[in-house]
Amino acid sequence: MIIATAGHVDHGKTALIKALTGKDTDQLPEEQRRGLTIDLGFAWLHDPQLGPLAFVDVPGHARFIRTMLAGLAGVDAALLVVAADEGPMPQTREHLTLLNLLGIARGRLVISKIDRASTEQLEATRQAVAELVQGRALAEHPPLEVSSLTGEGMDALRLAIQQLGQNAGPVDTSGPPRFLVDRRFSVTGSGCVVTGSLLSGELHTGNQLTLTPEARKVRIRGMQQDGQPVSRLQAGQRAALNLAGELDAEHPQRGDWLLNAAMHQLTDRLDISLRLVSDTRLHRGTLQILTGATATSGRVVWLDESAGLAQVLLDQPVHVAVGDCVIVREPAANQTLGGGRVIDPLGRQRGRTKQDYLARLAALHGVTSPTEALAIELEHQSEVAIPAFALRWQLTETELANSLSKVPVVRLGDQALHPQRVAHAEQTIVTTLQQSHAEQPEQRGLTLHTLLRRAALGLSPPSSGLLLKRMVDKRLLRQEGGIFALPDHQPQLAESDVAFWEQVSSELTQAGLRPPIVGELAERLGTSREEMLAFMRRMQAWGYLLGVAPNRFYLPQQLDQLAAVAAALCGESEDGGFIAAEYRDRSRIGRNLTIQVLEYLDRAGVTWYRRQRRYLQPAWQRQQAEDN
C-alpha cells in the first residue's frame, strides 16, 4: 500500500513520517537548510502483517503544487496533516480539494504538533477540522492527535495505518504493467535508477519495456524496495528500478511511463468527466493540465456542462488510459479549477457535441469494467475498433478476449459489431438487391461499390467488405468476381443481346488480363466503336462487365485474377505491400493498363494506397487465407 501525506507547509508532515519510519525524507541540502520539503520524499514502514508500506512525503508550499500532485499519483490512501497550533490553512483546503478530485477517499485526518498547542488552540483546531471535512470520507473517523516530538498518539496512528492496509482488499494485478516514474537519479556502478509506482499488472527483473513518450526500449536490470532487492513487483507497490537500454539525459524523467510495447499510446485529446471547485469557472485560454506525474498546457472545452462532460486539448501528447485522473489548474493564479477522470483517451475531433456521442460518453461515465464498457460501446457505435478499445482500457490479449466472450458481438476483422446491427445491415443489403433485381431483371448484380453506396450501411469500408464476404459464406449472397447478387437471382438478357454478349465474353476470355480496347473489340466483331461502347456500358451497368477505364473492360470473374496478382506480391513483401512497377512486371499487362487496373482495385476495395505502395484490404486478406 502507498500512503501520501498532505497538508499546509510546515505542519509536520516530514516529521510525522520520520517518527513512523525513522527516515528523514528531506534529502536535498536546500530542504535540510530551510526545513522545507521541495521535492518528493519517500520512506518505508515494514509491518509484520501487511509487509512493506510506502510513504510519499509531498511538498506543502503553494509553489510546489505540481510536485505535490505528482506524488499523489498512484497512492492508495492519504494522511491529511493539520498543525494543532495553527489549524487549517490555505494549502490544507487545497490539498483536501485535490484528494477529493483525485478520488483518494481512504485516509485519516491527523492533528500534529499537539505538544506545541495550548488547550484553547487544540480545541479550536478540532472544531475547524470537523467543519473542514464534514460530509467527506475523512469525517468517518475522529482525528488522530499526535506529537512527532514526544511520541504521544503515535501508537494510535500506527494502528490506524494498519487498519487502512487491512481494509484495502486483495491486490488486483490484472492488466499490462504501467509504471509511473516520479524521480530519476544515477547510482555509481549501476547507472540510471528511477523510482515510481506500479499502477497495474506485474513487473519482473529482466522485463523488456517501452519508455514513453518516445517509445524507447529499456530493460529492468534490477528492482529494490527500501534498499532491498526484489524480483517481482505488483500493482499498488512502489520500487526503485535500475534501467538499461535507450536512455539519455532527457529521458526517463518525472511523468514518463514504463509500459509493454503494445500498450504504448500517446494522445492530445481527452474526453473527461469534470467537476469544478466551488466559485471557479473555466475559460477558453491556456490552462495547466496535470495527469499522472505530468504537467502540460492545454485548453478545456465543455461538451455538456450540465452533465460534467468536457474535452481536454493538450499542447503536447501524453500517455493516459480510461479512469486516469486529470487536474485542471489556472497557472497565472496558481489555482486549482477542477478535476475528473478520463472517459475516453482518444477523443473525437469532429462531431464531439453530437447527441449520440454525448450519450455514449454519459453512458461510459463512471464505468470501471471493460466488459460493461464494451457492451455500451457496441450499443452506441456502429462498430468498435478492437485494438483501440484495448489501448483505451490497457487490456492484455487475454483480458480483451475475456471481455469479447462475455458480450454479444460479431467480429469483422479488427472491428466488433452488435449482432442486431449486423442483422440490420444484412437485411438492408438483401432489400437493396431485391429492389435492384426487380427494377432491372436483366441485371447480373451490383458491384461492391454500387451496392454499398445504395445500402448506406454506415460502416467503414473494411467492415462493409468483410460483412459481404460473411454473407457470401452464409449463402445469403452470391458473388461472381466483383458482382454481388441474391442466390436465386437469374438475370434475363434480351434475345437481341444474348448472341452478341456471347461473342464479347469469348473475346475477353481469350484476351486474359490484357483485354482489347473498345475500338479494337468493335473492329473484331464488325460494329462501330460508338455502338460497341454503348453496349459495353449497358452490360457494365447490369453487372456483366467491370469498367476499369473508359475504353477497357474486364469480365467480373477476372477481378479475382487481378486481385491474385496483388495478393501474391503482398505475400512476398516484408511489409505486405508492393509498387506499381512490381505489379506491371508480374502481370505483364503494360504500364498504362497497370495504373488503370491498380486504381480500379483501390476503388473496388481490393487494395489501399499509401506512399507509393498498395496493400490488401482485410476482406481480401481473409479470402486469400481461406483459399490457401
Helices and strands as residue ranges (DSSP letters): E 2-7, H 13-21, H 29-34, E 41-47, E 51-57, G 62-64, H 65-72, E 77-83, H 90-101, E 107-112, G 114-116, H 119-132, G 137-140, E 144-145, H 154-166, E 178-187, E 191-200, E 202-204, E 208-211, E 216-225, E 228-230, E 232-234, E 237-245, E 257-259, G 261-263, E 267-276, E 287-291, E 294-304, G 305-307, E 309-318, E 325-330, E 335-344, H 355-364, H 370-380, E 384-385, H 386-393, H 397-405, E 410-412, E 415-417, H 419-439, E 446-447, H 448-455, H 461-473, E 478-480, E 483-485, H 495-511, H 518-525, H 529-541, E 546-549, E 552-554, H 558-572, E 577-578, H 580-587, H 591-603, E 607-610, E 613-616, H 618-627
